[in-house]
Amino acid sequence: MIEPDHETLSVRRQCCLLGFSRSGWYAARDRQDSVEDVVLMNEIDRLYTKWPWYGSRRIREMLRREKGLQVNRKRIQRLMRRMGIAGVMPRPKTSRRCPEHRVYPYLLRGVEVSRPDQVWSTDITYVPVGSGYMYLVAVMDWHTRYVLSWELSNTLDSSFCVEALQASLLRGKPEIFNTDQGSQFTAQAFTSVLRDAGIRISMDGRGRALDNVFVERLWRSVKDEDIYLHAYETVPELFRGLIRYFRYYNEERPHQGLAYRTPAEAYRGEAGVESRGRPAPLGLDKGGRRPERALAGPRKPDPSPP
């Protein structure tokens, strides 16, 4: 019954007229998403994947042009914040970091990345599934574009990022690990794993989205070549599809930037890691089991409106 983007009535006034607290409404809103919001987020994700430099204004105009949707810009901004995305234009405070967390300097300015395990990086993206959505994190070797690990989650906490990091360290160890300034990566639980392993931590400057451009290109490939084509309806289907895709991406897909070698050929050949043995397929633990987090359902709207 509450319309957060109402043109004339504020949320405070609407809550007053309906006879319940504004804080209660905000708490309920944060726990659920309307069906309409999920559909709109999926459309925003498609546009953002195609044109990652688009901000809320351009996305609003594209939604009007392509879909005929009359959407308030504030609503688009709110949904983009929930998805964890922002247009990749240089501007202050594009990363949602926690003020209490330490931010590390960017170490890669002017550095030539010329070998495997020199620099790894990670990022999170929004993934539509059925009538809900999940979040996907991946760890990548910069030089060879090899995907070392990935995890799915239905929340944006730091724990699934830590799990992906720990899984990647079973395959090797980089000299430098680069992230953005998101709260998941500045959290003590994440940075402590890197420090304990003796890995130097690098973080993108605010408004410098191109600092992590290789992972951004990975997201476009994953979505255009797999997720949008298959339109997975359930999390298990999505999970199995990502196992297939990342195996294809690493082992079979030739990369122009690697002289048409696959990332696996470049990573294992140049790093000389054949002797390490083959780890379990990405997304599975050492025993070949599916991790419990991947069994969690997607974020879904509550069937009964507030």
N, C-alpha and C positions, 0 to 999 in steps of 0.2 A: 504493500500500500504506500510505502515511502518512495518518492522519486527524488534521488539525490541530485539530479541535474535539472530539476524543475526551474522554469524560467522566472517565476515570480515568488514562489514560496520556498523559504530556506528549510533545511532539514530540521532545525530547531523549531520552527513554526509548525511544520507538519507533525512532528512528534507531540507538540503541545496540543494540537487539535485532536489527535488520536488518543491522547491520554496516557502515553508511556514515555520513559526517559530516553533522551538522546543517546546517552552512553550505552544503554541496553541495545539500541538499534545498531550502533556502530559495532558492538561486540558480535551481534548476530550476523551482520553483513560480512565481517571478517571471516566467519566460519563457513560461509556458503556463497555460492555464485548462482545467479539466475540462469536459466536456460538461454535467455537472450544474450546475457553477458558472455557465456561460453561460445556461442555462435559468433558473436562480434570479435572475441579474442582470436578465434580461428582465422577470421578474415584479416585482422590486423597482422597476425603472424605471417600469412601468405604475402601480404604487401611488404612487410618488414624484411622477410627473407629475400625478396626480389630486389628491394631498394632499401638497404639498411641505413642509408643516410637520411631517410624520411623521418621527420618529426611528426608531432600530433597534428599540426596544421595540414601538411600535405597528405597524411593518411586520411584525415577527415574528408578532404576534397576528393581523393581517389575512391573512398567509399561512396560518396555521392555520385561520382561519374560512373563507376563500374556497377554498383549495386543499387543505386537510387536510395541509399540510406541517409536519412537526415539525422546525423548524430552530433550531439553536443561535444565540443572539443574537450571540455573538462572531463567528460566521461571517458574519452579516448585516453587522456593523460592518466586517469585513475587506473584503467585497465592495463596500460603499458607499464605502470609501476608494479602492478600485481604480477605481470608476466616477467618482470625483471629486465625490460629492454628500454632503450632510448636511442634516438637518432644519433648517428656517429658524426656529428658536427662538433668542432672544437668549441666547447662552452664549459663554464665552471659547474662542478657538482653533478656531473652526469652519472657518477658511480654512487650507489647507495651504500656507503660505508658506515660503520659504527664508530662514533667519535671516541669511544673508550679503547678501541683497538689500535695497535701500533701499525703505521703504514711504512713500508720499506721503500727505499729509493729504486728508481728504474735503472737497471744495470746494463741494458743492451744498446744504449745509444752509441753508435759508431762501432759496434762489435760485429765482426764478420762471423756468422754462424756457418761453420764449414764441416762439421762432423757430427755423427750420431752421439746422443747422450751429452751433448754440450749444453743444450737448452731444451727443457720441456715446458709446456704451458697447459693451461686448463681454462675451461669456460663452461657456463650453464646456458641451456636454451629451453624454451617452452615447446612442448610437443602435444598436439591435439590427439585425443584417443576417444572414440565413441562420442558420448555427450559430455565428456569431461576433458581433463588434461593432466599431463605429468611434466616433470622437469628432468632433463637429461644433462649429465655432466660427462666430459671426456678429458683424458690426459693424452697429449700428443707430443711426439718428438719433432721439434721445429725443422731440423735439417732434412729429414726423410719423410715427414708427414705421417709417420707411423702412429696409429692409435694404440696406445699401450693399455688402456683400461677405460671402462665407462660404467655408469650406474644410473638407475632410474629412481625417482622419488616423487611422492605426491605432495611434498612440502619443500620450502626453500630453506630448510635448516642446513647446518654445516655437516651433519653426520654423514650424508651420502657422498659428499665431496671428500671427506676424510677416508671413507671406504675405497673410493676410486683411487685416491693417492696411495694408500697402503697397497692396493692390488698392483698398481704400476711399479712400485718399488720392488716387487718380487721379480721383475724382469730386468732390473738394472738400477742405475742411479745417475742423475744428471749433475752437471757442475752448477747450473743455474736453473731455478724453477720460476717461471714468470706467470703472474696472474693479474687480474684487475684489482680494484680496491673494494670489491664487494665484501659485505660482512661475512659471507661464508669462507672467504679466503684470508681475511685478516684475523679471523677468530683464533684464539690460543690453541684450540684443539687441532687446527689445520697447520698453523705455522710451527707448532712444537714438533710435529712429525718431521718436517723439513730440517729444523735446527738439530734435532737428535741424530739425523742421518748425515749431518755435515754438509748440507746443500745450501748454497747461497740463494737468498730470496730476493726476487725482483718484482716490483709492482708497477703497472702502467700509470703514467701521469693522468690526472683527471682531464677528461675531454680528448684523450689520445687513443681513440678506439682502434686505430691502425697498428698500435703496438702489439695487438693480439690477432692480427689479420688472418693467420693461417687457420686458427680454430674457427673464425667466422666463416671462412671458405668451406671448412668441413661441414658446418651446420647447413650451408646452402646445398651441398652435395647430398647429405643425408635426407633432407626434406624433399628436394626436387626428384631424387632418384629412388626414394623408397617410401617415405611416410605419406607424402601427398598422393602417390600412385596407388598405395594399398588401402589408405583410409582405415586403419585398424580400429576395430570396435571394442576390443577388450585389452587389458594390460598384458595377459599372457600372449596374445597374438602380437602385440607390439614388441614384447620382449624377445620372442622367437624371431620376429622379423629383423630386429636390430642385430641379433647374433648373426643372422645370415648376411646382413648388409655389411657389418664391420669386418666379417671374414672376407667377403668379396672386396671391400675397399682396401684392406691390407694385402691380401694374397693374389688378387686377380686383376684389379683395376689399374692399368698403366697410367702413370702420371706424367704429363708433359714437362713439368718442372724437374722431373727426375730422369730426363732423357728416355721417357717411356718405360722405365722400370716400375715395378710395383713398390709401394712403401716397404713391404716386407723384404723384398730383394735388396733395396737400398739400405735398410736398417741392419739386417742380419749380415749382409755382405760387407759393408763398410765397417761395422762395429765388431765383426768377427764373433758373433754371439751364437753361432750354430752349436757350439759345444755346451751351451747352457741347457740345452734340451728344450722341448716345446712345452710351454705352459698350457694350462687349461684354456679352452676357448673363452674369448672375451665375454664377460657377463656371467660366467660360471665360476664356482670356487674350485679348489684343487681336486675335490672329489667328483667334479662334474655336476654338482647340484645347483639348482637355481637359488640365489640368495633370497632370504625372506623379504627383503625390502621390495624386490621386483614383484612379489605376489600382492603387494598392497594395491588397492583399487585407486582409480584416478580421482582427482578432485571433481566432485559432482554437485549439481545444485540440489537443494532440499526440495522434495516434491511438494511440500506445503509452503505457501508464501508466508513471509513474516506478517 
